[in-house]
Amino acid sequence: MKSFEDLFAELKEKVTRLDPNSGTVRLTEKGPHEVGKKLLEEAGEVWMAAVHESGDRTAEEISQLLYHTQAMMLACDLSLEDVYKYL
C-alpha cells in the first residue's frame, strides 16, 4: 500500500526522467488544462460513487482523484511542501 507521499515521489521520479512508458508523463506533458479536465471528471465520479455506490467504490474513485491531483501538482511544478503549507 502506498502513502500519498510515496505516490508523489514515484510520479515525480517518472516525470523527472521522462519515462517513455509512463501515462503520468504523457498526461503532465499536456499541461494543466488537460490535467484539469481529468481532475474534474474524477471529482464527479467520486461524488456519484458516494451517492450511488459502495464505500469501496467511493474509495477507489477518491484514489483516482488523489492521483490526478498529484498529476496537476507535477504539471504545475508544485511540491508537497507547496501544498502542505496551506493545510
N, C-alpha and C positions, 0 to 999 in steps of 0.2 A: 504494500500500500504506500502511495506517495503522499507527501505533505504538499501544501501549497508552495512552500519554499523549494522543495525538491523538484517539483514540476517546473517551476520557473527557471531553476538552474539548468535543467535538461533542455528546455526550449531555447534558452539564451545561448547555450553552447551550440546548438544546431544552427541558430541564426548567425552566430558569430563566425562559424566556419563555413557557412553557406552550404550545408548538407544538401546535395542534389536530390536525395531521396526523401526529403522532409516536406510534408504538406504544410507544416508551420512556416518554413522558409518561403514556400510559394505564396502562402496567404499573406505573410507580413510584407513581402516584396510588392504586393498590390497596393499597400498603403492603408491609412486609417479609414478611408471611405469604404473600401471593400470589407475590411475587418469589421467596421461598424455595422454593416448590413448583416453580417453573420451574428454579431453580438445582439442586435435587436431580434433577429429570428430566434436565437436561443432563449432570450428573455421571455418571449412569447410562449415558447414551448415549456418553459418552467411554469409559467402561470397556468397554462392549460393542463399540464400534468398535475399540478397541485389541486386543481379544481375537479378534474375528471378521472385521475388515475391513482395508482398506489403510491405509498411513500417511497418505495424502492424506485419506481419510475421517476418520481419527482427528484430524488437524489441523483439519479443518472443524468437528468436534464440539468440540474444545478452543476454537476461536474463539467458538463459541456459549456455552460455559461462561464464558469471559472476559467476553463481553458481559453475561451475566446477573449475573456478579459485580459488574460496574460498575453495573448497574441496582440491585443491592442496596445498593451504596455510596451511590448517589443517594437511594434510598428512606430510608436511614438518615442522610442529610445528612453523609456522610463524604467527606473529600478524599483525594486520592492520598497526601498527606503523612501523614494519619492512619493509613494502612495501611503506607506505606513505613517508618515508624519502627519497625515490628515485624519487618521483613525482616532 
